[in-house]
């Protein structure tokens, strides 16, 4: 059963970027990228560990990190869910809530998780290790 849901979801993902409401396949990842860059730069300036890595290595901060990440990406994820449900009502014969959740995760959450830490690592090269020490001294 779960394999059927995922295989249907992948088929829908491949078919949907050209159909009705196709803009969401570009808008949602773009918003996730924007938020990941913003938060990754903020993490680099604060000297924080890359986000996705910190989720696994900083056990004491995990709850705080998850809350921070959800605060950033939550609205985009909910928008992705809502748009996919609207799409299903318009185009498909019935609602597929698991498929909507899967597509929302792929379009909104996955790009955010992958990029926020990468942006933090890249930004540290430009900001440098002494940048945070200079800010604290000022």
Secondary structure, 3 states (H helix, E strand, C coil): CHHHHHHHHHHHHHHHCCCCCCCHHHHHHHHHHHHHHHHHHHHHHHCCCCHHHHHHHCHHHHHHHHHHHHHHHHHHHHHHHHHHHHHHHHHCCCCCHHHHHHHHHHHHHHHHHHHHHHHHHHHHHHHCCHHHHHHHHC
